[in-house]
């Protein structure tokens, strides 16, 4: 009798907000290992907002994409003996057969929770690190605005900006998230959902304008932030979550004249471009976490069968910090 | 009897399209020179699109801003003897008294028409040079799109892009301008006013996407161009002429998701930031003009009393090339 694993199949392209009928949870037979292969068992799986726009390029009837923390439970590869903890991008599956290519040994030191390797000391943290420091080059004393600040990337952006001596303004969608951001040391926080006039709010919190805007949300929020930037302001476009589930693109005020006359720089990025410098970010982030300068918060969902629920909660504002699923 | 000069007074802030009643042509008494001063007489005055948005910051009842080519006709300053040709930013006036500060001696070699110093080998040319080369770093073989391509800046952008080995697409608003761009060597040109579906047109002319977009117009055109950029595309925001005379900002499709997932860079600039490297651009541009690699076309208006007409023609599409007024 072959052993069974479970996986989530991307069955249908999302149309607007993802529906449970767009995906399928199924069992599969775990194949017998060939020479050089290992069998991995997932411990923590990551759900991230990027999965929504990326899904447009996926073929249906394939396993949904994503990264996980997994343990080698059977090995025919001497580089990865049984018991080795790894990071693998094999998607929403409990078990993975790997020939070792692209398989990363757990980069975190002992004593740091393994789930951080898919969070603040993993892809989302590295995204925050380069998206803020490389694209926006913030200087001490500058005003940094972060949207989606209670999310996996946003909270790290704000904390790095504080480490660099900036004045940090964060926005989030619930009072509880705003409290969390205050605990993290953000200088100013506000609930964008209860803010009637965002333009007036930004002018109140940054009367001389915003030097750096780290955009996780796009849409009307991003446009209003851009229109409130200071001369030579920098904008890092990291995500546009407000638009991911829209069927028609939003209509927003023009920003081109503002781009010219305030001499703004806006750059979009995907963190994979920083692959050659990945270790630099991991080292810095792990150091800040150990020193307590970056506090980590996770939104944990139990049970592989709840992957889809954890995924859609990214878009309803239900989670604070990094969303992970524990098998 | 004091000698008389003429000047255009900015009498009222423009509201929408500039009206002749917003300005006033008047005579003034030319003061007697003090020690160290010179009297300049304008030969060519520049009218440029930037004057419209900049006017919002001007005080009323001052002389309208702008640069001119002027000759020293009286001198009490040994650095600028009578007969010296200069560039001066004294605005829309036939006569200027200067103490020599900020007064620039004509930088062009003999044999080059002096009016080029306020055109292709002056501010608009330098704008094209840095806005394309410094902000967009075009590489040979890349596809470059220029809007407002028949304008003072746009035509030079296209010609520099050709010099750098790019494939150049230009847009303009009349058939006559499109013909002009073909003569300049643009690979593809189109009349945006008669193009029913701009998105389809860009996809036809750049099926693999646009590497570099030099934006002179803003608005719907810019948004459509951004949405057709290739991975790692660069956008130089130089002007947004389509919006300068609008009373309400346009509503445009969101570009933030595209910025992220195509990893685009967009930067606005004002050419004065390149002041320390000005000579580099002038030297390059003068060289290309002499070699015939940059062809110069001017839209000359005769008569100082026609300044306002020449200015508003920038926004009605009446001029091709650099607009200058000859006194």
Contacts between the chains, C-beta under 8 A, distances in Angstrom:
chain1	res1	chain2	res2	distance
A	53	B	257	6.4
A	53	B	261	6.2
A	215	B	256	6.4
A	218	B	254	6.0
A	218	B	256	3.3
A	218	B	257	5.9
A	218	B	260	7.9
A	219	B	254	5.9
A	219	B	256	6.9
A	222	B	256	5.1
A	237	B	256	5.7
A	237	B	259	4.1
A	237	B	260	4.9
A	238	B	260	6.5
A	239	B	260	6.2
A	240	B	254	7.2
A	240	B	256	4.1
A	240	B	257	4.0
A	240	B	259	7.8
A	240	B	260	5.9
A	243	B	254	5.6
A	243	B	256	6.9
A	243	B	257	5.4
A	244	B	257	7.4
A	249	B	253	4.3
A	249	B	254	5.1
A	250	B	253	7.4
A	250	B	254	4.6
A	251	B	251	4.1
A	251	B	252	6.5
A	251	B	253	6.5
A	251	B	254	7.8
A	252	B	251	6.5
A	252	B	252	6.0
A	252	B	253	7.6
A	252	B	254	5.5
A	253	B	249	4.3
A	253	B	250	7.3
A	253	B	251	6.5
A	253	B	252	7.6
A	254	B	218	6.0
A	254	B	219	6.0
A	254	B	240	7.2
A	254	B	243	5.7
A	254	B	249	5.0
A	254	B	250	4.6
A	254	B	251	7.8
A	254	B	252	5.5
A	256	B	215	6.4
A	256	B	218	3.3
A	256	B	219	6.9
A	256	B	222	5.1
A	256	B	237	5.7
A	256	B	240	4.1
A	256	B	243	6.9
A	256	B	268	7.8
A	257	B	53	6.5
A	257	B	218	5.9
A	257	B	240	4.0
A	257	B	243	5.4
A	257	B	244	7.5
A	258	B	268	7.6
A	259	B	237	4.1
A	259	B	240	7.9
A	259	B	266	6.5
A	259	B	267	7.5
A	259	B	268	3.4
A	260	B	218	7.9
A	260	B	237	4.9
A	260	B	238	6.5
A	260	B	239	6.2
A	260	B	240	5.9
A	260	B	268	4.1
A	260	B	269	7.2
A	260	B	270	7.0
A	261	B	53	6.3
A	261	B	268	7.1
A	261	B	270	7.0
A	262	B	268	6.8
A	263	B	267	7.7
A	263	B	268	5.3
A	263	B	269	5.3
A	263	B	270	5.8
A	263	B	273	6.7
A	264	B	267	7.2
A	264	B	268	5.2
A	265	B	265	7.4
A	265	B	266	7.4
A	265	B	267	4.5
A	265	B	268	7.7
A	266	B	259	6.5
A	266	B	265	7.4
A	266	B	266	4.7
A	266	B	267	7.4
A	267	B	259	7.5
A	267	B	263	7.7
A	267	B	264	7.2
A	267	B	265	4.5
A	267	B	266	7.4
A	268	B	256	7.7
A	268	B	258	7.6
A	268	B	259	3.4
A	268	B	260	4.1
A	268	B	261	7.1
A	268	B	262	6.8
A	268	B	263	5.3
A	268	B	264	5.2
A	268	B	265	7.7
A	269	B	260	7.2
A	269	B	263	5.3
A	270	B	260	7.1
A	270	B	261	7.0
A	270	B	263	5.8
A	273	B	263	6.7
